[in-house]
Amino acid sequence: MTNELHWFKSSYSSVPNQDCVETAFPAAGGVKIRDSKRPTAAHLDCTGPAWTAFTDAVKGSEIAPSGH
């Protein structure tokens, strides 16, 4: 059994070398989040329900880009 994580970027990140957020979903549950520019730096951990609430809020445009 391996503890290696599979990190991936959003399908909206289609530009090569674009800096963005990467996520991984460990077998033990939860979500890990990291900055693609600094993959070896510390990452954030959140629960599955917290990640779902965040992505639902973004999809629902409850989080507006700054300046808008």
C-alpha positions in Angstrom: 0.0 0.0 0.0 1.3 3.4 -0.9 0.7 6.8 0.7 1.5 8.7 -2.5 -1.1 11.3 -3.4 -2.3 12.0 -6.9 -2.4 15.8 -7.2 -4.4 17.5 -10.0 -5.4 20.9 -11.2 -8.9 22.0 -12.3 -10.0 21.4 -15.8 -10.2 25.1 -16.1 -6.3 25.3 -15.8 -5.6 24.6 -19.4 -2.7 27.0 -19.9 0.7 25.2 -19.6 2.7 26.3 -16.6 -0.2 28.3 -15.2 0.0 28.7 -11.4 -3.0 27.5 -9.6 -4.4 25.4 -6.7 -4.0 21.6 -6.8 -6.0 19.1 -4.9 -5.6 15.5 -3.8 -8.1 13.2 -2.2 -6.4 10.7 0.1 -7.9 7.2 0.6 -8.4 8.0 4.3 -10.8 10.8 3.4 -10.7 14.6 3.4 -9.0 16.9 0.8 -5.5 18.2 0.6 -4.9 21.6 -1.1 -1.6 23.1 -2.3 -0.1 25.9 -4.4 1.2 24.5 -7.7 4.1 27.0 -7.6 5.3 25.4 -4.4 4.4 21.7 -4.4 6.9 20.7 -1.7 5.7 23.4 0.7 3.1 22.8 3.4 -0.5 22.0 2.2 -3.9 22.6 3.7 -6.1 19.8 4.9 -9.9 20.1 5.0 -12.8 17.7 5.5 -14.9 16.5 2.7 -18.0 18.5 3.8 -15.9 21.7 4.1 -14.5 21.1 0.5 -18.0 20.5 -0.8 -19.3 23.7 0.9 -16.5 25.7 -0.7 -16.9 24.3 -4.2 -20.7 24.7 -4.0 -20.2 28.4 -2.9 -17.8 29.0 -5.9 -20.2 27.3 -8.3 -23.1 29.4 -7.0 -21.1 32.6 -7.4 -21.3 33.3 -3.7 -17.6 34.2 -3.8 -17.1 37.1 -6.2 -13.7 38.0 -7.6 -12.1 41.0 -6.0 -12.8 44.3 -7.7 -16.2 43.1 -8.9 
